[in-house]
Amino acid sequence: MNVTGTARTQYATFWVGDHYLGIPVPEVQEVLREQMITKVPLAPPAVAGLINLRGQIVPELDVRTLLAIRPRESGAATFSVVVRTDHGAVSLSVDEIDDVMELDASSFEMPPQNVDGLVRGVLRGVHQLPRRLLLIVDVPRMVEVT
């Protein structure tokens, strides 16, 4: 808590298309530059493939596909946000990494009712920032969608 007694949370933030997303820092294992991905035959569309993370095989999920956002342009750089889940590490393919932000709980709101059901299902809520909204990802629910 800070001096005023308001709870604060740190979020690792990143971009996927025009969406500014965040994950609580304790859920993030690491952030990596573009990784070599091995495709998996007959995998669900959101499973981009598998990556080798220092000898550990980790599934890579394409967040664009999970959020029904148009595919990224061929050859566009990606980053991997490796998150911890109850079933082990999972990598989320994102477009761009941003900063770690520490935000007050007072700026947090539940997702609006008019947000598409699929997107709403993978969000914990939103933080209102001065120029945009930070969408907070519910990692366990996002991983279950696949």
N, C-alpha and C positions, 0 to 999 in steps of 0.2 A: 504494500500500500504506500501511497505517497503521503505527504505531510497533511493534506486535507482529509485523508481517510478514504478517498475514492480508489477502488481497485483498478489496477492497471495491468494490461496484458501486452506482451511483445508478440508481434506477428512478423513472419517472413513474408514479404510481398512479392508479387510477380504479375506479369501480364500474359493473358491469353486472348488474342484478338484485341478487341476494345475493352475487355473486362479486366478490372484491377482486382486481383484476388489475394487473400491472405490465409495463412495457416499459423496457428499458435506455435511459437518457436519450440516448445518442448516436444512437439510431434514431428519436428523435422530432424532427420538424421544428418543429412548433408545436401549440398547443392553442387551439381556437376555441370561442366560444359558438355556439349554434344557427345553422346556416347554411341558406340557401335551397337546397333540393335539387330538381333537375330529374329527374323520373322518366325511365327509359329503357325503351321498349317491349321486351318479350321478354327482358329481362335476367334472370339467375339470381335466385332469391328473396333471396339475401344482398346483392345490389347494390341499395342504397336509391336510388341515382341518381348524379347528377353535381353537383359544386359548382364555383363559379367562385372560385378562390383568386388574387385580384389578376391576373386575366387567364389563369391556368393552369387548365385543366379537369382536375379530379381526381375519380376515382371514390370514392363514399362507400359503405362496407360497413357493414351493420347487424350488430354483434357479437352482439346477442341472437339473430338468425337463425343466425349461424355456430355459436353454442354451443347451439342448440336450446332457448333460453329463451323462455318465453311473451312475446308482443309487449308493448311498453310501452303504457300507457294513452294513449288519444287525447289530444293536446294536451300531453303531458308534455314537459318541456324535455329537450334533448339537448345534448351537447357533441361536438366533433369533435377527435380526436387524429390529426393528420396525421403519417404515418410515411414514412420513406425506404425504398424498396425498389430492387432492381436494375432495375426497370421504371419507376421514377419515383415520385412522391408518390401515396399512397393515404390516404384519410381513413377513420378508424374511428369509427362513431357509438356513443357511450357515454352512460350515464345521468348520471354525476356525476364530476367531477374531484376528486382528493385531492392529497396532498402529493408532493414528491420525497423518496424515502427512500434513505439510503445503508446498505447491508447487507453484512455479512461473508459470504464464501463458505462459512463453516462452517455457516450456517443453511440452505444450499441443498440440496435433495434432488431426485432425479428424480421424475417424476409416479408416483403409486402405480399398481400393475398393475390395480387394480379400478376405475379411473376410466374412464368411457365412452370408447370408441374415438375418436369424433369430437373430444371435448374433449381427450383425451390427445394426439391428433395435432397440436394447435395449441399445446401447452404445452412449454416447455423444462424446466420443473420448478417447484418450490414453495419458498418460504422460510417457515419456521415463525416466526411472530411471537407475542408474548405472548398475544394474544386471538383470533388468526385466522391463516389461511394466506394468503399472497400468491402468487397464481398468475402465473407469469412466461410471458408470451405469446411464442411463436416467430412473429414477424411474417412472415417469408417463407412459412412453412407456412400461416399463417392466410390470407394473400392467395391462395395456391394453391388453397385449398379452394373458392373461388368458381369 
